């Protein structure tokens, strides 16, 4: 019987290279990570892969909060992480579901923290007053 091995069995550098070469693989990796991260924290994750992919395409690879480009590339170090894609719950106490999530840059998600959009308006007014044209976001 052939033993099944997953991508996680590959050395880290090999996985990173493959994900960085194929954006779909990288996005799928982010989806699996987001789902596992939510489960580990006890937060319900109701996004399908199709919704996740549609959200990425509708945002054209730009952060919902600042409009800056996001990277799907995986890697280590502060530069790799600051512009890496991150999924944010608009209402921090809500679940991961269509209408309550957006993609933003890792650094922006860390800066937003558990703030609501109203609290974000005070802390980062230039982010809040940006009117995203993505139909699933209602500010």
RODO-76918 format. One line per field, with one value per residue (C-alpha): residue number from 1; residue in one letter; x, y, z. Coordinates in nm, 3 decimals. Layout:
BEGIN
n = NUM,... $
res = a,... $
x = X,... $
y = Y,... $
z = Z,... $
This chain:
BEGIN
n = 1,2,3,4,5,6,7,8,9,10,11,12,13,14,15,16,17,18,19,20,21,22,23,24,25,26,27,28,29,30,31,32,33,34,35,36,37,38,39,40,41,42,43,44,45,46,47,48,49,50,51,52,53,54,55,56,57,58,59,60,61,62,63,64,65,66,67,68,69,70,71,72,73,74,75,76,77,78,79,80,81,82,83,84,85,86,87,88,89,90,91,92,93,94,95,96,97,98,99,100,101,102,103,104,105,106,107,108,109,110,111,112,113,114,115,116,117,118,119,120,121,122,123,124,125,126,127,128,129,130,131,132,133,134,135,136,137,138,139 $
res = x,x,x,x,x,x,x,x,x,x,x,x,x,x,x,x,x,x,x,x,x,x,x,x,x,x,x,x,x,x,x,x,x,x,x,x,x,x,x,x,x,x,x,x,x,x,x,x,x,x,x,x,x,x,x,x,x,x,x,x,x,x,x,x,x,x,x,x,x,x,x,x,x,x,x,x,x,x,x,x,x,x,x,x,x,x,x,x,x,x,x,x,x,x,x,x,x,x,x,x,x,x,x,x,x,x,x,x,x,x,x,x,x,x,x,x,x,x,x,x,x,x,x,x,x,x,x,x,x,x,x,x,x,x,x,x,x,x,x $
x = 0.000,0.130,0.181,0.003,0.218,0.086,0.251,0.331,0.571,0.785,1.070,0.963,1.174,1.021,0.664,0.737,0.889,0.588,0.336,0.524,0.526,0.154,-0.085,-0.376,-0.173,-0.072,-0.433,-0.546,-0.273,-0.400,-0.756,-0.654,-0.450,-0.736,-0.980,-0.742,-0.656,-1.025,-1.092,-0.798,-0.941,-1.295,-1.432,-1.680,-1.552,-1.836,-1.645,-1.628,-1.318,-1.522,-1.615,-1.255,-1.135,-1.411,-1.322,-0.955,-1.054,-1.307,-1.044,-0.793,-0.516,-0.561,-0.624,-0.982,-0.860,-0.585,-0.599,-0.234,-0.120,-0.108,0.128,0.034,0.400,0.494,0.812,0.979,1.087,0.917,0.893,0.741,0.480,0.386,0.234,0.121,-0.248,-0.450,-0.820,-0.991,-1.331,-1.495,-1.690,-1.427,-1.677,-1.847,-1.766,-1.572,-1.854,-1.931,-2.005,-1.800,-1.456,-1.216,-0.860,-0.605,-0.232,-0.089,0.042,-0.299,-0.478,-0.236,-0.291,-0.671,-0.664,-1.006,-1.138,-1.474,-1.501,-1.628,-1.322,-1.103,-1.251,-1.095,-0.760,-0.705,-0.940,-0.761,-0.844,-1.202,-1.303,-1.175,-1.490,-1.418,-1.613,-1.626,-1.993,-1.963,-1.832,-2.075,-1.917 $
y = 0.000,0.344,0.578,0.914,1.218,1.570,1.898,1.941,1.648,1.848,2.059,2.418,2.572,2.335,2.423,2.796,2.775,2.587,2.822,3.129,2.994,2.914,3.182,2.936,2.700,2.991,3.108,2.752,2.734,3.060,2.922,2.603,2.804,3.048,2.761,2.577,2.898,2.975,2.620,2.636,2.958,2.822,3.066,2.935,2.944,2.948,3.049,2.811,2.790,2.948,3.248,3.285,3.283,3.521,3.765,3.761,3.823,4.096,4.283,4.251,4.167,4.500,4.552,4.638,4.894,5.082,4.973,4.871,4.554,4.232,3.942,3.577,3.484,3.280,3.343,3.460,3.799,4.132,4.238,3.907,3.929,4.298,4.290,3.927,3.856,3.830,3.770,4.007,3.984,4.324,4.266,4.105,3.909,3.769,3.454,3.404,3.436,3.618,3.982,3.985,3.925,4.111,4.061,4.309,4.317,4.136,4.462,4.628,4.338,4.357,4.735,4.695,4.426,4.364,4.711,4.757,4.980,5.262,5.232,5.209,5.539,5.710,5.530,5.517,5.769,5.744,5.370,5.406,5.678,5.484,5.364,5.017,4.922,4.552,4.467,4.241,4.515,4.757,5.040 $
z = 0.000,-0.095,0.198,0.162,0.229,0.252,0.159,0.526,0.496,0.255,0.386,0.461,0.182,-0.073,0.033,0.029,-0.318,-0.454,-0.294,-0.413,-0.770,-0.783,-0.648,-0.629,-0.412,-0.191,-0.154,-0.074,0.190,0.343,0.340,0.520,0.770,0.841,0.892,1.127,1.316,1.371,1.493,1.735,1.883,1.898,1.638,1.382,1.020,0.766,0.452,0.161,-0.056,-0.338,-0.120,-0.005,-0.365,-0.479,-0.201,-0.310,-0.673,-0.587,-0.385,-0.673,-0.429,-0.245,0.125,0.215,0.467,0.286,-0.077,-0.061,-0.243,-0.044,-0.100,-0.113,-0.083,0.218,0.403,0.719,0.842,0.906,0.539,0.431,0.706,0.698,0.351,0.360,0.319,0.638,0.691,0.932,1.097,1.059,1.379,1.603,1.810,1.500,1.311,0.991,0.737,0.415,0.496,0.818,0.669,0.446,0.336,0.459,0.514,0.816,0.966,0.927,1.092,1.385,1.412,1.399,1.663,1.815,1.731,1.563,1.255,1.477,1.703,1.394,1.271,1.574,1.562,1.185,1.018,0.683,0.675,0.788,0.544,0.248,0.072,-0.061,-0.371,-0.284,-0.261,0.042,0.270,0.427,0.620 $
